[in-house]
Amino acid sequence: MTLTHSGKYLTIFLAFCLFACSEVQPKSVRQVQHTETPSYGAAINDKSTRVAVSALDEGVTVWDLQKDTAMYSLGHQEKSDNQILSLSLSPDGSHLLTGDSKNFALWQMNDGRNIGFWSVKDATIRDLAVSDYGRHMLVGQSDGKVQHITLSSGRRIEFLGHTENVNSVDMSANGRFALTGSNDHYAYLWDTETAQIVYSFPHPNRVTKVTLDQQGRYAFSAGSELQGFIWDLKTGKQISQLELSRAQIITAARFSPNGKWLVTGSPSRALILWDVATGKKLQQWQVRAILNSRPASAVIHAVAFLNDSQIISESSSGVAEVWEIKQ
């Protein structure tokens, strides 16, 4: 087949567009295999010293990120029956909260000792959070309720502000404030001592992910369709909206200690660094896919900042990956 003069130019133009429109995906600078089978969930503490990973037939394994060594394994029942989908490490890394559909358990991280088991009645567990030193626990439920539990006194307070499934919860390091998001199109920041709403963050669609900046500056909430908002915790007003290019659910998010960035992960393997002030995308990477998955796939469970130049991700591929930030 012979191309016409105009056809040749069209071919060159299309090739240039494909090249220009494709984003370079730099590889991670380090990878560590944490599970031999695809993982259900993971959590990284705020100081990026530990990661807990839940996988079929392996239970929950806790890793020391500084030494790249497994510390111990734990679980609610036999490893072969492991169904732990929700994990939360306290910001200081001292405690881990784990949950299956009906039960949750608190663990001490210096020796892996279990502190207690609890159950949820008439609902299922959707998400969990734990404060520093394991002093407070937060449990988001399918019936729209959120439980806040103070370990030392056993005090429980129920937040009843949501009217539908609670999809995501987070809590300040001291346990005083909670951020929760629901199918009812709202994210709420509320006081855990009184269960009173501090700020209401409305969304056009259901809220699927919420994250607090542990230095008390920002909140992040993501909706189910092209929505991602960063909020000022001093005023309750929106700072920026993420410029999402296509509909995707955000499954992991973390603010940087320096307050400049937000990193997010999704079920499409996309790891993205955002500018907090503008909501603009700064960098994008693609995590490793689950071995032999067709099409190639992996869900990003957890993300964190190792320092001002590196990010770490943990995905359902069972691999932790470290990524370089362009300065």
C-alpha positions as CSV (number, residue, x, y, z in Angstrom):
1,M,0.0,0.0,0.0
2,T,1.4,3.4,-1.0
3,L,0.6,6.4,1.2
4,T,-0.3,9.7,-0.4
5,H,1.7,12.8,0.5
6,S,-1.1,14.0,2.9
7,G,-1.4,10.5,4.3
8,K,2.2,10.4,5.3
9,Y,1.8,13.7,7.2
10,L,-1.3,12.3,8.9
11,T,0.6,9.2,10.0
12,I,3.5,11.3,11.4
13,F,1.0,13.6,13.1
14,L,-0.8,10.7,14.8
15,A,2.4,9.1,15.9
16,F,3.5,12.4,17.4
17,C,0.2,12.8,19.2
18,L,0.5,9.3,20.7
19,F,4.0,10.1,21.9
20,A,3.1,13.5,23.2
21,C,0.0,12.4,25.0
22,S,1.5,9.4,26.7
23,E,3.0,10.0,30.1
24,V,6.5,8.8,30.9
25,Q,6.2,6.2,33.7
26,P,9.6,6.1,35.6
27,K,10.2,2.9,37.4
28,S,10.4,2.6,41.2
29,V,13.9,2.9,42.6
30,R,13.4,0.0,45.1
31,Q,11.0,-3.0,45.4
32,V,10.4,-5.3,48.3
33,Q,8.2,-8.4,48.1
34,H,5.9,-8.5,51.2
35,T,3.5,-11.3,50.2
36,E,3.6,-14.3,47.9
37,T,-0.1,-14.0,47.1
38,P,-2.1,-10.9,46.2
39,S,-2.9,-8.8,49.3
40,Y,-6.3,-7.8,50.6
41,G,-5.2,-4.6,52.3
42,A,-2.3,-2.7,53.9
43,A,-1.5,0.2,56.2
44,I,1.6,2.3,56.6
45,N,2.1,4.5,59.7
46,D,2.6,8.3,59.4
47,K,6.3,8.0,60.2
48,S,6.8,5.4,57.5
49,T,8.6,3.0,59.8
50,R,6.2,0.0,59.6
51,V,3.7,-1.6,57.2
52,A,1.1,-4.2,57.9
53,V,-0.1,-6.3,55.0
54,S,-3.1,-8.8,54.9
55,A,-3.0,-11.7,52.4
56,L,-4.8,-14.9,51.8
57,D,-3.1,-17.9,53.5
58,E,-0.6,-15.5,55.1
59,G,-2.7,-13.6,57.7
60,V,-1.4,-10.1,58.5
61,T,2.4,-9.7,58.4
62,V,4.1,-6.6,60.0
63,W,7.3,-5.4,58.3
64,D,10.0,-3.0,59.6
65,L,10.4,-0.6,56.6
66,Q,13.8,0.7,57.8
67,K,15.3,-2.8,58.0
68,D,13.1,-4.5,55.2
69,T,12.5,-7.4,57.6
70,A,9.3,-9.2,58.7
71,M,8.7,-8.7,62.4
72,Y,5.8,-11.2,63.0
73,S,2.4,-12.4,61.7
74,L,-1.0,-12.2,63.4
75,G,-4.6,-12.7,62.6
76,H,-8.2,-13.2,63.8
77,Q,-8.3,-16.9,63.0
78,E,-6.5,-19.5,60.9
79,K,-4.4,-18.0,58.1
80,S,-6.3,-20.0,55.5
81,D,-9.5,-18.3,56.6
82,N,-7.9,-14.8,56.6
83,Q,-10.5,-12.2,55.6
84,I,-8.9,-9.1,57.2
85,L,-9.7,-6.2,54.8
86,S,-9.4,-3.2,57.1
87,L,-6.1,-2.2,58.6
88,S,-4.9,1.0,60.4
89,L,-1.5,1.7,62.0
90,S,-1.4,4.5,64.6
91,P,0.6,7.5,63.3
92,D,3.4,6.7,65.8
93,G,3.5,3.1,64.7
94,S,2.9,1.7,68.2
95,H,-0.5,0.0,67.5
96,L,-2.3,-1.8,64.7
97,L,-6.1,-2.1,64.4
98,T,-7.4,-4.9,62.1
99,G,-10.9,-5.7,61.0
100,D,-12.9,-8.3,59.1
101,S,-16.5,-7.9,58.3
102,K,-17.8,-8.3,61.9
103,N,-14.8,-8.2,64.2
104,F,-11.9,-5.9,65.0
105,A,-8.8,-6.3,67.1
106,L,-6.1,-4.1,68.5
107,W,-2.4,-5.2,68.6
108,Q,0.7,-3.8,70.2
109,M,3.5,-3.4,67.7
110,N,6.6,-3.8,69.8
111,D,5.8,-7.5,70.4
112,G,2.7,-8.3,68.4
113,R,0.6,-8.9,71.5
114,N,-3.2,-8.7,71.2
115,I,-4.8,-6.1,73.4
116,G,-8.5,-7.0,72.7
117,F,-11.1,-8.3,70.3
118,W,-14.5,-6.6,69.7
119,S,-17.5,-7.3,67.5
120,V,-20.1,-5.2,65.6
121,K,-23.7,-6.2,65.7
122,D,-26.4,-5.6,63.0
123,A,-23.9,-4.1,60.6
124,T,-20.5,-4.7,58.8
125,I,-17.2,-3.0,59.3
126,R,-16.3,-0.7,56.4
127,D,-13.2,1.1,57.6
128,L,-11.0,1.6,60.8
129,A,-8.7,4.1,62.4
130,V,-6.5,4.1,65.5
131,S,-4.8,7.0,67.4
132,D,-1.3,7.3,68.8
133,Y,-0.6,4.7,71.6
134,G,-3.8,2.9,70.7
135,R,-5.8,5.1,73.0
136,H,-8.7,5.6,70.7
137,M,-10.4,3.5,68.0
138,L,-12.7,4.5,65.2
139,V,-15.0,2.1,63.4
140,G,-17.1,3.0,60.3
141,Q,-20.1,0.8,59.7
142,S,-22.5,-0.2,56.9
143,D,-25.5,1.1,58.8
144,G,-24.2,4.7,58.7
145,K,-22.9,4.7,62.3
146,V,-19.4,5.5,63.4
147,Q,-18.1,4.2,66.8
148,H,-15.4,6.0,68.7
149,I,-14.0,4.0,71.5
150,T,-11.6,5.1,74.3
151,L,-9.6,2.1,75.3
152,S,-8.6,3.1,78.9
153,S,-12.2,3.8,80.0
154,G,-14.2,1.7,77.6
155,R,-16.2,4.8,76.7
156,R,-18.1,4.5,73.4
157,I,-19.7,7.3,71.5
158,E,-21.7,6.9,68.3
159,F,-21.7,9.4,65.6
160,L,-25.1,9.4,63.8
161,G,-24.6,12.2,61.3
162,H,-24.5,9.9,58.3
163,T,-27.6,8.4,56.7
164,E,-26.0,5.7,54.5
165,N,-22.9,3.4,54.4
166,V,-19.7,4.9,55.8
167,N,-17.0,4.1,53.3
168,S,-13.9,5.7,54.9
169,V,-12.7,7.1,58.2
170,D,-9.7,8.8,59.6
171,M,-8.7,10.3,63.0
172,S,-6.3,12.8,64.4
173,A,-3.2,11.4,66.1
174,N,-4.6,12.4,69.6
175,G,-8.0,10.9,68.8
176,R,-9.9,14.2,69.3
177,F,-11.2,14.7,65.8
178,A,-12.6,12.3,63.2
179,L,-13.1,12.6,59.5
180,T,-15.7,10.3,57.9
181,G,-17.2,9.9,54.4
182,S,-20.4,8.2,53.3
183,N,-22.6,7.2,50.5
184,D,-24.9,10.1,51.6
185,H,-22.6,12.5,49.6
186,Y,-21.0,14.0,52.8
187,A,-17.7,14.0,54.5
188,Y,-17.8,15.3,58.1
189,L,-15.1,16.5,60.5
190,W,-16.5,16.0,64.0
191,D,-15.4,16.2,67.6
192,T,-15.1,12.8,69.2
193,E,-15.8,14.1,72.7
194,T,-19.2,15.4,71.8
195,A,-20.1,13.8,68.4
196,Q,-20.8,17.4,67.2
197,I,-20.0,18.3,63.6
198,V,-17.2,20.8,63.1
199,Y,-17.3,21.1,59.3
200,S,-19.6,19.6,56.6
201,F,-18.0,18.8,53.2
202,P,-20.7,18.2,50.6
203,H,-20.0,16.2,47.4
204,P,-22.0,15.6,44.2
205,N,-21.7,11.8,44.7
206,R,-20.8,9.3,47.3
207,V,-17.6,9.9,49.3
208,T,-15.3,6.9,49.0
209,K,-12.0,8.1,50.7
210,V,-11.1,10.6,53.4
211,T,-7.7,11.5,54.9
212,L,-6.6,13.9,57.6
213,D,-3.3,15.8,57.6
214,Q,-1.8,14.7,60.9
215,Q,-0.4,18.2,61.5
216,G,-4.0,19.6,61.5
217,R,-3.7,21.7,58.4
218,Y,-5.8,19.9,55.8
219,A,-8.5,17.3,55.1
220,F,-8.9,15.4,51.9
221,S,-12.1,13.8,50.6
222,A,-12.7,11.9,47.3
223,G,-15.9,11.1,45.6
224,S,-16.8,8.3,43.2
225,E,-16.7,10.3,40.0
226,L,-14.0,12.8,39.1
227,Q,-13.9,14.3,42.6
228,G,-11.1,15.1,44.9
229,F,-11.1,18.0,47.3
230,I,-8.6,19.5,49.7
231,W,-10.0,21.5,52.6
232,D,-8.6,24.0,55.0
233,L,-9.1,22.8,58.6
234,K,-8.8,26.3,60.0
235,T,-11.7,27.7,58.0
236,G,-13.5,24.6,56.6
237,K,-13.2,26.1,53.1
238,Q,-12.0,24.4,50.0
239,I,-8.4,25.0,49.1
240,S,-8.2,23.1,45.8
241,Q,-9.8,20.4,43.7
242,L,-7.7,17.7,42.1
243,E,-7.7,17.9,38.3
244,L,-8.6,14.2,37.7
245,S,-8.4,13.3,34.0
246,R,-10.9,10.4,34.1
247,A,-13.3,8.8,36.6
248,Q,-11.4,6.7,39.1
249,I,-11.9,5.8,42.8
250,I,-9.0,6.8,45.1
251,T,-8.1,4.0,47.4
252,A,-5.1,5.6,49.3
253,A,-4.1,9.1,50.2
254,R,-1.5,10.8,52.4
255,F,-0.4,14.5,52.9
256,S,3.3,15.2,53.0
257,P,4.9,16.4,56.3
258,N,6.0,19.6,54.6
259,G,2.4,20.4,53.7
260,K,3.1,20.9,50.0
261,W,1.9,17.7,48.5
262,L,-0.8,15.0,48.5
263,V,-0.1,11.5,47.1
264,T,-3.0,9.3,46.0
265,G,-3.3,5.7,44.8
266,S,-6.1,4.0,42.8
267,P,-7.3,0.6,41.6
268,S,-5.8,1.3,38.2
269,R,-2.2,1.2,39.5
270,A,-1.9,4.9,39.2
271,L,0.2,6.6,41.9
272,I,-0.1,10.4,41.6
273,L,1.6,13.4,43.4
274,W,-0.5,16.5,43.7
275,D,0.1,20.1,44.6
276,V,-2.0,21.0,47.6
277,A,-2.4,24.7,46.9
278,T,-3.5,24.3,43.2
279,G,-4.7,20.7,42.9
280,K,-2.5,20.2,39.9
281,K,-0.8,16.9,39.1
282,L,3.0,17.0,39.6
283,Q,4.1,13.5,38.9
284,Q,2.6,10.1,38.1
285,W,3.8,6.5,38.3
286,Q,2.4,3.1,37.8
287,V,2.9,0.4,40.4
288,R,3.8,-3.2,39.6
289,A,0.9,-5.4,38.5
290,I,-0.2,-8.6,40.2
291,L,1.8,-11.5,38.7
292,N,0.1,-13.1,35.7
293,S,-2.9,-10.8,36.0
294,R,-4.8,-10.3,32.7
295,P,-5.2,-7.5,32.1
296,A,-2.4,-6.2,34.2
297,S,-3.9,-4.9,37.4
298,A,-3.2,-3.9,41.1
299,V,-5.0,-1.9,43.7
300,I,-2.9,0.6,45.7
301,H,-3.7,0.0,49.4
302,A,-1.4,2.4,51.2
303,V,0.9,5.3,50.5
304,A,3.3,7.4,52.6
305,F,6.2,9.8,52.4
306,L,9.6,8.4,53.4
307,N,11.1,11.9,53.3
308,D,10.9,15.0,51.1
309,S,12.3,13.2,48.1
310,Q,10.7,9.7,48.3
311,I,7.3,8.1,48.4
312,I,6.5,4.5,49.3
313,S,3.5,2.5,48.0
314,E,2.0,-0.9,49.0
315,S,-0.3,-2.5,46.5
316,S,-2.3,-5.7,46.0
317,S,0.7,-7.1,44.0
318,G,2.2,-7.7,47.5
319,V,5.1,-5.4,46.7
320,A,6.3,-2.2,48.4
321,E,7.8,0.2,46.0
322,V,9.8,3.4,46.5
323,W,9.5,6.3,44.1
324,E,11.6,9.5,43.6
325,I,10.1,12.9,43.7
326,K,11.4,15.4,41.2
327,Q,12.7,18.5,42.9
